[in-house]
Amino acid sequence: MLNNLNIKCKLCGCTEVELQDYKIRNITDDSCKMYKCKNCETHFMYPLPSQDLSEYYDGTFREEVHTADYYDYTELDKVFNNFLGEAKLRTERVKNDLSANDKILEIGSSVGYFTAAISAYVKDVYATEWDSKARAYIKDRLTKYNIHVAKNPEDFETKFDKIFMFHVLEHIEKPIDFLKNLKQLLNENGKIYIEVPNVDDVMLKTFRCRPFIEHYYKKAHLFNYNEKGLKYIFDNCKFSNYEISQIQRYNLSNNLYWLSDGRPSGRLSSVYKALITDDLNKEYIDSLIKNKQADTLFAVVEK
């Protein structure tokens, strides 16, 4: 459905936008819709939620997606351990870029699994997190990793060699201004590493799987990017150089389960385990990456 409300893209300002006729998770009425920009190809929410984002992530956000006992430290220990494996994979992906004297910052650290994983490779680790209870967990529970933690990057009054953001940029209301500010926090030759969901994911772009799309579009994600959208942001931030690659976090069995059952199955569904060989899964993932329809984008930008 073409734009007839004079709605402008919240990223590039283009008026050629198209309504995406799907529900948005955690929004129970029609107060917000998702639109696709014809110019930068970004999917954006309109209107944007009125609540202050830092307040939202320090309260309402967790209430929407977790049970009341989520903040019990024994529960947060489980969150930490559940995500530590992926944090180690992310560390492995970037470790050749690291120096023992690096000072690194993670934006949106949750309970600190990535900063914990990377701490063995660098001199100083810093983390920012809007959720005050997650910050408290890092301070109380992760003392052996010597993680400096605060609400915002400016609170540290220092500069960094590397800044990491995993599934954060899609939550930010003004991404260009946000990255320009982070750029000022980089030391000379510093880099920012950014991981976001790919809105050109095969489940959206090719299969048009409605249950998946209505799971993918969510209240917390103000923008949904493909490579073109990220390039628009990086060019407007005037970074000296950047590279964007694709990663597939979920395998073929997960995608098949969405298509057949309309719900997620984790990274490996026993229903398809006997049918899908490692070689077949690898071919599928390689094909998605080649055709730029993997589920995740990973960018490295240089100051």
C-alpha positions as CSV (number, residue, x, y, z in Angstrom):
1,M,0.0,0.0,0.0
2,L,1.5,3.3,-1.1
3,N,1.9,6.3,1.2
4,N,-1.1,8.6,1.2
5,L,-0.5,10.3,4.6
6,N,2.6,12.4,3.7
7,I,4.7,10.2,5.9
8,K,8.4,10.7,5.5
9,C,11.1,8.1,6.0
10,K,12.5,8.6,9.5
11,L,16.0,7.9,8.3
12,C,16.4,9.7,4.9
13,G,13.3,11.9,4.7
14,C,12.0,10.3,1.5
15,T,8.2,10.6,1.0
16,E,8.0,7.4,-1.1
17,V,7.1,4.9,1.6
18,E,5.0,1.8,1.6
19,L,2.9,0.4,4.4
20,Q,3.9,-3.1,5.5
21,D,0.6,-4.7,6.4
22,Y,1.7,-6.8,9.4
23,K,1.2,-6.6,13.1
24,I,4.0,-5.3,15.3
25,R,4.9,-7.4,18.3
26,N,4.1,-5.9,21.7
27,I,1.8,-3.3,20.2
28,T,-1.8,-4.4,20.7
29,D,-3.6,-1.7,18.7
30,D,-3.1,0.2,15.4
31,S,-1.3,3.1,17.0
32,C,2.0,2.3,15.2
33,K,2.7,0.9,11.7
34,M,5.8,-0.3,9.9
35,Y,6.7,1.4,6.6
36,K,9.3,0.6,4.0
37,C,11.3,3.5,2.4
38,K,11.6,3.3,-1.4
39,N,14.9,5.2,-1.3
40,C,17.1,3.8,1.5
41,E,15.0,0.5,1.8
42,T,14.8,0.9,5.6
43,H,11.7,-0.3,7.4
44,F,10.7,2.2,10.0
45,M,8.0,2.5,12.7
46,Y,5.6,5.4,12.4
47,P,4.8,7.2,14.6
48,L,7.7,6.5,17.0
49,P,6.8,5.6,20.6
50,S,6.4,8.7,22.8
51,Q,8.0,7.2,25.9
52,D,11.6,8.2,26.6
53,L,13.8,5.3,25.4
54,S,16.1,5.2,28.5
55,E,13.0,5.0,30.7
56,Y,11.5,2.3,28.4
57,Y,14.5,0.1,28.6
58,D,14.8,0.5,32.4
59,G,11.3,-0.8,33.0
60,T,8.6,-1.4,30.4
61,F,10.7,-3.2,27.9
62,R,11.6,-6.1,30.3
63,E,8.0,-6.2,31.6
64,E,6.8,-6.8,28.0
65,V,9.2,-9.7,27.3
66,H,10.0,-11.3,30.6
67,T,8.3,-12.8,33.7
68,A,8.3,-11.0,37.1
69,D,11.3,-13.1,38.4
70,Y,13.6,-12.2,35.5
71,Y,15.7,-9.9,37.6
72,D,16.4,-12.5,40.3
73,Y,20.2,-13.0,40.1
74,T,19.8,-16.8,39.7
75,E,17.7,-16.1,36.6
76,L,20.2,-13.5,35.3
77,D,23.0,-16.1,35.8
78,K,21.0,-18.3,33.4
79,V,20.8,-15.4,30.9
80,F,24.5,-14.8,31.2
81,N,25.4,-18.5,30.6
82,N,22.8,-18.9,27.8
83,F,24.4,-16.0,25.8
84,L,28.0,-16.6,26.7
85,G,28.5,-19.1,23.9
86,E,27.4,-16.6,21.3
87,A,29.5,-13.9,22.9
88,K,32.5,-16.1,22.6
89,L,31.7,-16.6,18.9
90,R,31.5,-12.8,18.4
91,T,34.8,-12.4,20.2
92,E,36.4,-15.1,18.0
93,R,35.2,-13.1,15.0
94,V,37.0,-9.9,16.0
95,K,39.9,-11.1,18.1
96,N,42.5,-10.7,15.3
97,D,41.6,-7.0,15.3
98,L,42.3,-6.7,19.0
99,S,45.4,-5.4,20.8
100,A,46.3,-6.2,24.4
101,N,46.4,-2.5,25.2
102,D,42.9,-1.8,23.7
103,K,40.3,0.0,25.7
104,I,36.9,-1.3,24.4
105,L,33.3,-0.3,25.0
106,E,30.1,-2.2,24.5
107,I,26.9,-0.3,24.0
108,G,23.8,-2.1,25.3
109,S,25.7,-4.8,27.2
110,S,22.7,-6.5,28.9
111,V,24.2,-8.6,31.7
112,G,27.7,-8.4,30.4
113,Y,28.3,-11.7,28.6
114,F,30.2,-10.1,25.7
115,T,32.4,-7.8,27.8
116,A,33.2,-10.8,30.0
117,A,34.1,-12.9,26.9
118,I,36.4,-10.2,25.4
119,S,38.0,-9.1,28.7
120,A,40.8,-11.7,28.3
121,Y,42.0,-10.1,25.1
122,V,42.2,-6.4,26.0
123,K,43.4,-4.1,28.7
124,D,40.2,-2.3,29.7
125,V,36.5,-3.2,29.2
126,Y,33.6,-0.7,29.6
127,A,29.9,-1.3,29.2
128,T,26.8,0.9,29.0
129,E,23.3,-0.4,29.7
130,W,20.1,1.6,30.2
131,D,18.6,-1.2,32.4
132,S,19.7,-0.3,35.9
133,K,19.2,-3.8,37.2
134,A,21.4,-5.3,34.5
135,R,24.1,-2.8,35.5
136,A,23.7,-3.8,39.1
137,Y,24.2,-7.5,38.1
138,I,27.4,-6.7,36.3
139,K,28.8,-4.7,39.3
140,D,27.7,-7.4,41.8
141,R,28.2,-10.6,39.9
142,L,31.0,-10.1,37.3
143,T,33.7,-8.5,39.6
144,K,36.4,-10.9,38.3
145,Y,36.1,-9.4,34.8
146,N,36.8,-5.8,36.0
147,I,34.1,-4.3,33.8
148,H,33.5,-0.6,34.1
149,V,29.7,-0.1,33.7
150,A,27.5,3.1,33.4
151,K,24.3,4.2,31.8
152,N,25.7,6.2,28.9
153,P,29.1,6.4,27.2
154,E,29.7,10.0,28.2
155,D,29.7,9.0,31.8
156,F,33.2,7.5,31.5
157,E,34.9,10.7,30.3
158,T,37.4,8.7,28.2
159,K,38.0,7.5,24.6
160,F,38.1,4.0,23.2
161,D,39.9,2.0,20.6
162,K,37.0,-0.3,19.8
163,I,33.2,0.1,20.3
164,F,30.8,-2.8,19.9
165,M,27.1,-2.8,19.4
166,F,25.2,-6.1,19.0
167,H,21.5,-5.7,18.1
168,V,21.4,-2.1,19.4
169,L,21.3,0.3,16.4
170,E,17.8,-0.8,15.5
171,H,16.6,0.5,18.9
172,I,18.0,4.0,18.4
173,E,15.7,6.8,17.4
174,K,18.3,9.0,15.7
175,P,21.0,6.5,14.4
176,I,23.1,9.0,12.5
177,D,23.4,11.4,15.4
178,F,24.0,8.5,17.7
179,L,26.9,7.2,15.6
180,K,28.4,10.6,15.1
181,N,28.5,11.0,18.9
182,L,30.2,7.6,19.2
183,K,32.7,8.6,16.5
184,Q,33.8,11.4,18.7
185,L,34.6,8.9,21.5
186,L,37.0,6.9,19.3
187,N,40.8,7.2,19.5
188,E,42.7,7.8,16.3
189,N,42.2,4.7,14.0
190,G,39.4,3.5,16.2
191,K,36.6,1.2,14.9
192,I,33.0,0.6,15.7
193,Y,31.6,-3.0,15.2
194,I,27.9,-3.2,14.6
195,E,25.6,-6.2,14.4
196,V,21.9,-5.8,13.4
197,P,19.1,-8.0,12.0
198,N,18.9,-8.0,8.2
199,V,15.5,-6.9,6.9
200,D,16.4,-8.7,3.7
201,D,16.3,-11.9,5.6
202,V,15.0,-14.7,3.3
203,M,12.1,-15.3,5.6
204,L,10.8,-11.8,5.0
205,K,12.1,-11.0,1.5
206,T,11.5,-14.3,-0.3
207,F,9.3,-16.5,1.7
208,R,7.1,-13.7,3.1
209,C,6.3,-15.9,6.2
210,R,3.7,-13.9,8.0
211,P,4.1,-15.5,11.5
212,F,7.9,-14.8,11.2
213,I,7.4,-11.2,10.1
214,E,5.0,-10.5,12.9
215,H,7.6,-11.9,15.3
216,Y,10.4,-9.9,13.6
217,Y,8.6,-6.6,13.6
218,K,8.6,-5.5,17.3
219,K,7.9,-2.4,19.3
220,A,11.5,-2.1,20.4
221,H,12.9,-2.1,16.9
222,L,12.3,1.4,15.5
223,F,14.2,0.7,12.3
224,N,15.0,-2.5,10.4
225,Y,18.0,-2.2,8.1
226,N,19.4,-3.9,5.0
227,E,22.9,-3.2,3.6
228,K,21.7,-0.1,1.7
229,G,20.2,1.4,4.9
230,L,23.4,0.9,6.8
231,K,25.5,2.4,4.0
232,Y,23.2,5.5,4.0
233,I,23.9,5.9,7.8
234,F,27.7,5.4,7.5
235,D,28.0,7.7,4.5
236,N,26.2,10.5,6.4
237,C,28.4,9.9,9.4
238,K,31.4,10.4,7.1
239,F,33.3,7.4,8.3
240,S,36.6,7.0,6.6
241,N,35.9,3.4,5.6
242,Y,33.5,0.6,6.3
243,E,32.8,-3.1,5.4
244,I,29.4,-4.9,5.7
245,S,29.2,-8.7,5.8
246,Q,26.4,-11.2,6.3
247,I,26.0,-13.8,9.0
248,Q,23.4,-16.5,9.4
249,R,22.7,-17.2,13.0
250,Y,19.8,-19.6,12.5
251,N,20.0,-22.8,10.4
252,L,17.8,-24.4,7.8
253,S,15.8,-26.4,10.3
254,N,14.7,-23.2,12.1
255,N,13.6,-21.6,8.9
256,L,11.6,-24.8,7.9
257,Y,10.0,-24.9,11.3
258,W,8.8,-21.3,10.9
259,L,7.4,-22.1,7.4
260,S,5.6,-25.3,8.5
261,D,4.6,-24.5,12.0
262,G,4.6,-20.7,12.2
263,R,6.8,-20.5,15.3
264,P,10.5,-20.6,16.3
265,S,12.2,-23.8,17.1
266,G,15.6,-22.6,18.3
267,R,18.8,-23.2,16.3
268,L,18.1,-26.9,15.8
269,S,14.8,-28.6,15.5
270,S,14.7,-32.3,16.2
271,V,11.9,-32.6,13.6
272,Y,14.3,-31.9,10.8
273,K,17.5,-33.1,12.4
274,A,17.4,-36.5,10.7
275,L,16.8,-34.9,7.3
276,I,19.3,-32.1,7.2
277,T,22.9,-33.0,6.9
278,D,25.7,-30.6,7.9
279,D,26.6,-30.2,4.2
280,L,23.1,-29.3,3.3
281,N,22.8,-26.8,6.1
282,K,26.2,-25.3,5.0
283,E,25.1,-25.0,1.4
284,Y,21.9,-23.3,2.5
285,I,23.7,-20.8,4.7
286,D,26.3,-20.1,2.0
287,S,23.5,-19.5,-0.5
288,L,21.8,-17.0,1.8
289,I,25.0,-15.1,2.3
290,K,25.8,-15.1,-1.4
291,N,22.3,-13.7,-2.2
292,K,22.5,-11.2,0.7
293,Q,19.5,-12.7,2.4
294,A,21.1,-14.0,5.7
295,D,19.4,-13.0,8.9
296,T,22.2,-10.7,10.3
297,L,24.4,-7.9,9.1
298,F,27.9,-7.3,10.6
299,A,29.6,-4.0,9.9
300,V,33.0,-2.7,10.8
301,V,33.4,1.1,10.5
302,E,36.6,3.1,10.8
303,K,36.8,6.6,12.2
